[in-house]
Amino acid sequence: MSTVCGCPHGFAGKRPQRPHYCSYIQVQHLLATFPPFLATTDDRLLYSFYASSVLWLRLLRADLRAIDHAARDLPALRCVALASKHLRRGLAVGNVLAMQARLINTCLVNRRASLSFRLEAHGLAIPLLHEASMALRAVRAGLHADRRYSAAESETLTGILALLEDCYQDYLRHTRRLSQRITAPGGDQGLHPMHALIDHRTLMHAADITLQRHHPQALNESRSTHDELCFITAHQAFELWFPSVLACVDDAMADMLREAPDIAAAEAGVRRVAAFYQLFGDMIRIPQTMSAADYLAFRSQLEGGSGLESVGFRMLEITIGQRDPILLRNLEKMHLLTDELSARLSRPSLSDAYLHLLLRAGLLRDPTDLEQAASSIAALLRPTGAPNPHAALIALGESLIELEQELDSWRHHHLSMVDRMIGYRKSLGVAGNDPLPLKAGTSPASNGKLDGRPYLLRTFAYQRIFSYLWEARSLVREEDMRPWLGMPASASAPGDVPASSCEGPGLPVTHGGTVPAIPEASHVAAK
């Protein structure tokens, strides 16, 4: 089996034996597990949910079984420490399982889903579900029976286990609800058995290639720790979600760019993408259940590869609208700008689609004039419920702000994880090919090409994707909002700053009690 396995990066062909992200995480093998009959975005979301659930359930089962092994084989002090670690990780995994089950129900049950197939009701149970449930019961029984724990330790561990069980039951409840939506009686046309959607053997083979090559010790489930499995599973779960979330972005853009735009559908689609980024933020917390020492114990086995090389994440970022020149130069310099990413850069982004809507509504003359876009949007902002003929456009803009907030939050979680796990150590990926070693007596920040944390910090300096939406907040005047609330524009509320003290150049204040006019196409054209 090829090490590269169809990796699209330019450096793969130059150094085919060098491990990198695609070969380490087995991205291409994971993507190959998507069944060919998945025809719609909802089809893909359903697969991503079930496939990632299988990987999370395996990790949960392994951690719960490790508690049982530790109780039998290790001294009390080590047993307590490991039980606490594995239960806290189990709680983080349980929270992600419950959150993605709620999210997939929102996508497929609480709205009119577009599924091209149904599953047979018989044999719908997710693989590993029974084993994880049995492991939970065994841990609860063990905590009650093991007398080596002090009263305080037992109370703490039992409390964490109770929270984990709540998350797990929430996951099961939403999964059962989902199964009622996607199944049909046997014998109906167009049905697929569960194993046609999730080929458990193929998925596990793709997931285990990395463990077999780099961490064979991790395949032993009788071990007292499963940190390698945790690290690999977290990255693989991301890669299973990225293509489906990208399809959600594409759908939202299509709703905006169609001949008769469906703005309400686009807003719902954008908010769905934002919810997935919130899920990603919770997913990235799971590797943080390792200590820095836990991670360093196997980091040398990683050999190469960095999340910077994830084509799936970059594709999402570019499709949403990130075009910062620094990012693009870095991608090209590190040979990460694949043909697929280059093709995406030449197509409209989600941000472009929104600007196109403003143009069609006569609120913008030039879609590249972001200052004018900010001014036009600022003139449309109204208190909730106030009359506004462009309320749908503003609601869509709010959903885009929410999406970028979640993306920023994900970046903060990622940086926090890197700080916690490796500090200022260099990346193992292509960006860290030519690092300078730390010298005695020098601070990491002044020592040259350390690219892990410093690189991530630089990503916070990227241009905002929806900069014009953020800038519009700065252009809105408080006194312009008062008439909508039945207050005179000149009235001063407690703590208000006089208008004259904060008026800047080019930002005129509307005086008097009249409601500011919403710009029409003719007003924009006359400027």
C-alpha distance (Angstrom), angle and dihedral (degrees) to the residues before:
residue distance angle dihedral
M1 . . .
S2 3.78 . .
T3 3.77 117.4 .
V4 3.77 92.0 -143.9
C5 3.81 94.9 44.0
G6 3.79 96.3 -165.9
C7 3.80 96.6 -42.6
P8 3.82 108.3 179.0
H9 3.81 96.6 -149.5
G10 3.77 119.4 114.0
F11 3.80 94.0 -132.2
A12 3.82 91.4 58.3
G13 3.80 92.8 73.7
K14 3.81 92.6 46.0
R15 3.81 95.5 50.1
P16 3.82 105.3 19.1
Q17 3.80 94.2 168.2
R18 3.78 94.8 52.3
P19 3.82 110.5 103.1
H20 3.77 113.4 -126.5
Y21 3.78 138.2 163.9
C22 3.81 97.6 -75.8
S23 3.79 94.1 48.8
Y24 3.80 94.2 39.7
I25 3.82 97.8 48.7
Q26 3.84 91.2 32.5
V27 3.78 91.9 -130.0
Q28 3.80 95.8 168.6
H29 3.81 92.6 49.2
L30 3.81 90.4 49.9
L31 3.80 92.6 49.4
A32 3.80 89.2 49.2
T33 3.83 89.1 62.6
F34 3.84 91.1 69.5
P35 3.84 103.8 107.5
P36 3.83 115.9 -117.0
F37 3.81 93.1 -126.2
L38 3.83 93.2 67.9
A39 3.80 100.8 114.7
T40 3.81 106.2 161.9
T41 3.79 138.5 44.9
D42 3.80 90.0 -108.4
D43 3.81 89.4 53.0
R44 3.80 89.6 55.3
L45 3.79 93.4 45.4
L46 3.79 90.1 52.9
Y47 3.80 91.1 52.0
S48 3.80 93.2 46.8
F49 3.79 89.5 51.4
Y50 3.79 95.5 51.0
A51 3.82 96.0 39.8
S52 3.81 94.3 48.8
S53 3.82 89.5 44.7
V54 3.80 89.6 57.7
L55 3.80 91.4 53.4
W56 3.82 93.5 45.7
L57 3.82 91.9 47.3
R58 3.79 90.7 52.2
L59 3.81 90.4 52.8
L60 3.81 91.0 46.7
R61 3.79 91.6 50.0
A62 3.81 91.7 48.1
D63 3.83 92.9 50.5
L64 3.80 93.5 47.1
R65 3.79 92.0 48.8
A66 3.80 89.5 48.9
I67 3.82 88.8 60.9
D68 3.80 89.5 56.0
H69 3.82 92.4 47.5
A70 3.80 91.4 48.3
A71 3.81 91.6 50.8
R72 3.80 90.2 55.6
D73 3.79 101.1 39.9
L74 3.82 110.8 26.9
P75 3.81 136.6 68.7
A76 3.79 116.4 -97.2
L77 3.82 96.3 -103.8
R78 3.80 94.6 53.3
C79 3.78 90.5 41.0
V80 3.81 92.3 57.0
A81 3.81 92.8 47.8
L82 3.80 93.1 49.1
A83 3.79 93.6 44.1
S84 3.80 90.4 53.0
K85 3.81 92.3 48.1
H86 3.80 95.0 47.5
L87 3.79 94.1 44.8
R88 3.80 91.6 50.1
R89 3.77 90.0 49.7
G90 3.79 89.6 46.4
L91 3.80 88.8 53.0
A92 3.83 90.6 51.5
V93 3.82 90.3 49.1
G94 3.80 91.5 45.7
N95 3.79 90.4 51.8
V96 3.82 91.2 52.1
L97 3.82 91.8 46.7
A98 3.81 90.8 51.1
M99 3.81 93.4 44.4
Q100 3.79 95.3 50.2
A101 3.83 90.3 45.6
R102 3.81 90.1 53.3
L103 3.80 90.3 45.8
I104 3.80 95.3 49.7
N105 3.80 89.2 48.8
T106 3.80 89.3 53.2
C107 3.80 88.8 51.1
L108 3.81 98.9 43.7
V109 3.81 108.3 20.5
N110 3.80 109.1 29.9
R111 3.78 92.3 51.2
R112 3.78 136.2 33.0
A113 3.78 102.4 -74.9
S114 3.79 123.5 -152.9
L115 3.79 103.5 -140.2
S116 3.79 117.9 161.7
F117 3.81 93.4 -159.1
R118 3.79 144.5 25.8
L119 3.78 130.4 -138.4
E120 3.78 126.1 -125.7
A121 3.78 110.4 -103.6
H122 3.80 90.3 -135.4
G123 3.80 114.8 85.8
L124 3.78 95.7 8.5
A125 3.82 95.4 139.9
I126 3.79 113.8 120.7
P127 3.80 112.8 -114.9
L128 3.82 112.6 -103.3
L129 3.81 92.2 21.9
H130 3.79 93.4 111.0
E131 3.82 92.9 44.3
A132 3.80 92.2 51.4
S133 3.82 91.0 49.1
M134 3.79 91.2 50.2
A135 3.81 91.3 48.5
L136 3.81 90.6 52.6
R137 3.80 91.4 53.3
A138 3.81 91.1 47.2
V139 3.81 92.1 52.6
R140 3.80 92.5 49.9
A141 3.80 91.0 50.1
G142 3.79 90.6 47.1
L143 3.80 94.2 51.3
H144 3.80 90.8 53.1
A145 3.80 93.8 45.9
D146 3.83 101.2 42.0
R147 3.80 108.7 92.6
R148 3.80 94.5 -173.3
Y149 3.80 91.5 84.2
S150 3.78 118.3 88.3
A151 3.79 118.0 -126.9
A152 3.81 91.0 -102.5
E153 3.82 92.8 47.6
S154 3.78 92.1 47.5
E155 3.80 91.6 49.2
T156 3.80 92.3 49.8
L157 3.80 95.0 47.6
T158 3.80 93.0 43.9
G159 3.80 89.7 50.9
I160 3.81 92.3 53.1
L161 3.80 90.2 46.6
A162 3.82 90.9 52.0
L163 3.81 90.5 54.0
L164 3.80 90.1 47.9
E165 3.80 91.0 50.7
D166 3.81 90.2 50.8
C167 3.82 90.6 53.3
Y168 3.78 91.1 46.2
Q169 3.81 92.8 50.7
D170 3.81 89.1 48.1
Y171 3.79 88.5 52.9
L172 3.81 92.0 49.4
R173 3.81 92.4 47.7
H174 3.80 93.5 52.3
T175 3.81 91.9 42.7
R176 3.81 91.0 53.8
R177 3.80 89.6 49.4
L178 3.78 89.9 50.4
S179 3.80 91.8 49.9
Q180 3.82 90.2 57.7
R181 3.81 89.1 55.8
I182 3.79 99.0 48.0
T183 3.81 102.7 38.2
A184 3.78 134.3 80.9
P185 3.82 133.7 -176.3
G186 3.78 116.6 -78.2
G187 3.77 116.5 -91.6
D188 3.81 95.9 40.1
Q189 3.79 118.2 127.9
G190 3.80 119.9 -101.4
L191 3.81 95.6 26.2
H192 3.80 124.2 143.7
P193 3.79 126.2 -163.6
M194 3.79 115.6 -119.6
H195 3.80 91.7 -108.2
A196 3.82 89.2 59.6
L197 3.80 89.4 60.2
I198 3.81 96.6 38.7
D199 3.78 114.0 29.2
H200 3.79 94.7 -166.8
R201 3.81 95.0 -167.0
T202 3.82 94.3 50.0
L203 3.80 92.9 45.4
M204 3.80 93.1 48.8
H205 3.80 90.9 46.7
A206 3.81 90.9 53.8
A207 3.80 91.4 45.8
D208 3.82 94.2 47.1
I209 3.82 99.6 49.3
T210 3.80 90.8 87.1
L211 3.79 93.2 47.6
Q212 3.79 92.1 48.8
R213 3.82 92.9 49.9
H214 3.77 102.9 37.5
H215 3.83 108.8 14.2
P216 3.82 109.1 28.0
Q217 3.80 89.8 157.3
A218 3.81 88.8 65.1
L219 3.81 91.6 67.1
N220 3.80 89.9 68.5
E221 3.80 103.9 94.5
S222 3.80 92.1 -168.6
R223 3.81 89.8 72.2
S224 3.79 119.4 112.0
T225 3.81 93.3 -128.2
H226 3.81 136.3 37.5
D227 3.78 103.2 -171.3
E228 3.80 95.0 136.0
L229 3.79 90.5 53.1
C230 3.82 89.6 48.8
F231 3.81 92.3 51.9
I232 3.81 94.7 47.5
T233 3.81 94.9 42.2
A234 3.81 93.2 53.1
H235 3.82 92.5 53.7
Q236 3.80 93.6 43.3
A237 3.80 92.3 50.4
F238 3.81 89.5 54.8
E239 3.79 91.1 52.2
L240 3.80 91.3 50.4
W241 3.82 90.7 54.7
F242 3.83 100.2 41.6
P243 3.86 98.6 75.8
S244 3.81 92.5 48.7
V245 3.81 94.4 47.5
L246 3.81 88.8 47.7
A247 3.80 87.8 55.8
C248 3.84 88.1 53.8
V249 3.82 89.8 54.6
D250 3.79 90.8 48.9
D251 3.82 90.5 50.8
A252 3.81 91.9 51.2
M253 3.81 90.2 50.9
A254 3.80 91.2 48.4
D255 3.81 89.9 53.3
M256 3.82 89.3 53.5
L257 3.79 97.4 44.4
R258 3.81 100.3 43.7
E259 3.81 118.8 111.4
A260 3.81 90.4 -103.4
P261 3.84 102.4 32.5
D262 3.80 116.7 -139.1
I263 3.79 98.5 -147.9
A264 3.80 95.1 173.7
A265 3.81 91.5 54.1
A266 3.81 90.3 46.6
E267 3.81 91.0 52.2
A268 3.81 91.3 50.1
G269 3.81 89.6 48.9
V270 3.81 93.5 50.3
R271 3.80 91.9 48.6
R272 3.78 88.4 50.8
V273 3.82 90.2 54.6
A274 3.82 89.5 48.6
A275 3.81 89.4 53.2
F276 3.80 90.2 53.6
Y277 3.79 90.7 52.8
Q278 3.79 87.4 52.7
L279 3.80 87.1 53.8
F280 3.82 89.3 50.2
G281 3.80 88.8 54.7
D282 3.81 90.1 56.6
M283 3.80 92.0 44.8
I284 3.78 93.0 56.1
R285 3.81 89.7 56.9
I286 3.80 91.0 66.5
P287 3.85 96.8 74.1
Q288 3.81 87.4 50.0
T289 3.78 88.6 71.3
M290 3.81 83.5 81.2
S291 3.78 118.3 82.0
A292 3.80 119.4 -128.7
A293 3.81 88.3 -105.2
D294 3.82 91.0 52.0
Y295 3.80 90.5 53.7
L296 3.80 95.9 44.2
A297 3.81 89.4 53.0
F298 3.83 89.6 72.9
R299 3.82 104.1 16.4
S300 3.81 92.0 100.6
Q301 3.82 87.9 63.5
L302 3.81 91.8 60.3
E303 3.85 89.4 77.8
G304 3.79 94.4 -178.9
G305 3.72 145.5 -9.1
S306 3.77 136.5 86.8
G307 3.79 135.2 -158.3
L308 3.82 86.0 -116.2
E309 3.80 85.6 77.3
S310 3.81 95.9 58.3
V311 3.80 106.9 124.3
G312 3.80 90.3 -168.3
F313 3.79 93.9 58.8
R314 3.82 93.0 43.4
M315 3.81 90.3 49.2
L316 3.80 90.6 55.1
E317 3.80 92.4 46.2
I318 3.81 93.5 50.2
T319 3.81 94.4 42.9
I320 3.80 91.7 52.6
G321 3.79 87.8 53.4
Q322 3.80 113.4 -91.4
R323 3.81 105.5 152.4
D324 3.79 101.7 152.9
P325 3.84 107.8 156.0
I326 3.81 91.4 -137.3
L327 3.79 91.3 56.4
L328 3.79 92.5 48.0
R329 3.83 92.1 48.3
N330 3.79 90.6 50.0
L331 3.79 92.5 49.4
E332 3.79 91.1 50.5
K333 3.80 93.5 44.5
M334 3.81 92.0 51.2
H335 3.84 92.5 44.9
L336 3.79 90.0 -115.7
L337 3.80 96.8 122.2
T338 3.80 96.7 99.0
D339 3.79 124.7 -170.1
E340 3.81 88.6 -104.3
L341 3.80 92.5 53.2
S342 3.80 91.4 45.6
A343 3.80 89.6 53.1
R344 3.81 90.0 51.8
L345 3.79 90.7 51.3
S346 3.79 89.7 58.4
R347 3.81 92.3 54.9
P348 3.82 129.5 75.1
S349 3.79 115.8 -84.9
L350 3.80 129.7 -143.9
S351 3.81 87.9 -97.6
D352 3.82 90.8 51.5
A353 3.80 89.7 51.2
Y354 3.81 91.9 55.2
L355 3.80 92.2 48.1
H356 3.81 87.7 50.1
L357 3.81 88.8 56.4
L358 3.81 90.3 52.6
L359 3.79 88.8 50.3
R360 3.80 92.9 50.6
A361 3.81 90.7 48.2
G362 3.82 89.7 56.2
L363 3.80 92.2 -114.7
L364 3.78 95.3 114.6
R365 3.79 134.0 39.7
D366 3.80 99.7 -170.4
P367 3.83 120.1 30.0
T368 3.80 89.5 -155.1
D369 3.82 92.3 57.8
L370 3.80 99.5 91.3
E371 3.80 93.6 172.4
Q372 3.78 90.4 59.6
A373 3.80 89.3 45.9
A374 3.81 90.3 54.5
S375 3.82 91.9 48.8
S376 3.81 92.5 48.5
I377 3.78 92.5 49.1
A378 3.82 92.0 46.7
A379 3.82 89.4 54.9
L380 3.81 89.6 54.5
L381 3.80 98.5 50.4
R382 3.79 112.5 112.2
P383 3.80 135.6 166.5
T384 3.78 111.9 -88.7
G385 3.80 111.1 -79.5
A386 3.79 95.7 18.8
P387 3.83 115.2 130.1
N388 3.77 110.1 -89.5
P389 3.82 125.5 159.7
H390 3.80 88.4 -158.4
A391 3.81 96.0 48.3
A392 3.82 92.1 122.7
L393 3.82 92.0 55.1
I394 3.80 91.0 49.3
A395 3.82 91.6 48.6
L396 3.80 89.1 51.6
G397 3.80 89.2 50.1
E398 3.81 89.9 52.4
S399 3.80 89.6 53.3
L400 3.82 89.9 52.5
I401 3.81 89.8 51.6
E402 3.80 88.7 51.0
L403 3.82 90.3 50.9
E404 3.80 93.2 52.1
Q405 3.81 90.3 46.7
E406 3.80 90.0 55.6
L407 3.81 90.6 46.5
D408 3.82 89.8 51.9
S409 3.80 89.8 47.2
W410 3.80 89.7 52.7
R411 3.81 89.7 52.7
H412 3.81 90.5 51.7
H413 3.81 91.3 49.8
H414 3.80 89.8 48.9
L415 3.80 93.4 49.9
S416 3.80 90.3 46.8
M417 3.79 90.0 52.9
V418 3.81 92.2 50.5
D419 3.82 91.0 48.5
R420 3.76 90.6 50.2
M421 3.80 97.3 44.9
I422 3.81 107.8 35.5
G423 3.80 109.8 1.1
Y424 3.80 109.6 -160.1
R425 3.80 98.2 -14.2
K426 3.77 116.7 134.0
S427 3.78 122.0 -97.7
L428 3.79 118.4 -100.8
G429 3.79 91.1 -140.7
V430 3.78 133.2 87.4
A431 3.79 91.3 -76.7
G432 3.79 88.8 64.0
N433 3.80 98.7 49.2
D434 3.79 94.1 113.1
P435 3.81 106.8 31.3
L436 3.77 126.9 159.0
P437 3.81 113.2 -124.6
L438 3.75 119.0 -119.9
K439 3.79 111.5 -93.4
A440 3.75 123.1 -144.4
G441 3.79 112.3 -96.4
T442 3.83 95.8 15.5
S443 3.76 127.2 109.8
P444 3.80 117.4 -120.3
A445 3.79 92.5 -121.6
S446 3.83 92.5 59.3
N447 3.77 98.0 43.9
G448 3.78 105.3 89.5
K449 3.76 129.9 -114.5
L450 3.78 103.5 19.1
D451 3.78 99.8 143.1
G452 3.80 108.0 177.5
R453 3.79 107.9 83.6
P454 3.85 96.4 11.1
Y455 3.81 90.1 53.7
L456 3.79 91.9 51.1
L457 3.80 90.9 47.3
R458 3.81 89.4 55.3
T459 3.79 90.2 56.6
F460 3.81 88.3 68.1
A461 3.81 88.1 63.1
Y462 3.81 92.4 59.6
Q463 3.78 116.0 117.6
R464 3.76 113.1 -92.1
I465 3.79 111.4 -101.3
F466 3.81 93.9 -137.2
S467 3.79 95.7 30.9
Y468 3.81 93.1 151.3
L469 3.82 91.3 57.4
W470 3.80 91.2 51.9
E471 3.80 92.4 44.5
A472 3.81 90.8 53.1
R473 3.82 88.2 67.4
S474 3.78 89.6 62.6
L475 3.80 92.6 52.1
V476 3.80 98.2 53.0
R477 3.81 115.7 100.8
E478 3.78 121.5 -145.1
E479 3.81 92.4 -139.0
D480 3.81 89.7 56.3
M481 3.81 88.9 61.8
R482 3.82 97.3 50.2
P483 3.82 98.0 76.0
W484 3.80 88.8 59.3
L485 3.80 88.6 58.2
G486 3.79 93.6 48.0
M487 3.81 93.3 -102.9
P488 3.82 124.7 127.9
A489 3.78 111.1 -107.5
S490 3.78 91.7 -126.7
A491 3.81 94.0 53.9
S492 3.77 114.3 112.4
A493 3.74 120.2 -141.3
P494 3.81 119.8 -151.8
G495 3.79 110.0 -77.1
D496 3.82 94.9 15.8
V497 3.79 117.5 147.6
P498 3.82 112.1 -131.9
A499 3.78 110.6 -100.7
S500 3.80 92.8 -125.4
S501 3.80 91.8 57.8
C502 3.79 95.0 57.8
E503 3.78 101.8 32.9
G504 3.77 110.5 120.2
P505 3.79 131.4 -164.4
G506 3.75 113.7 -74.0
L507 3.82 93.0 13.7
P508 3.82 105.9 100.3
V509 3.77 119.5 -164.9
T510 3.81 119.1 -128.1
H511 3.81 107.5 -130.9
G512 3.77 129.2 -163.1
G513 3.78 130.4 35.3
T514 3.78 99.7 -71.1
V515 3.78 122.0 117.3
P516 3.83 111.4 -112.5
A517 3.79 112.3 -110.0
I518 3.79 120.5 -112.1
P519 3.80 108.0 -121.1
E520 3.76 116.9 -110.1
A521 3.79 127.5 -155.8
S522 3.82 91.6 -96.9
H523 3.83 91.3 54.1
V524 3.77 91.8 53.8
A525 3.79 93.0 46.6
A526 3.78 91.7 51.4
K527 3.79 94.2 57.5
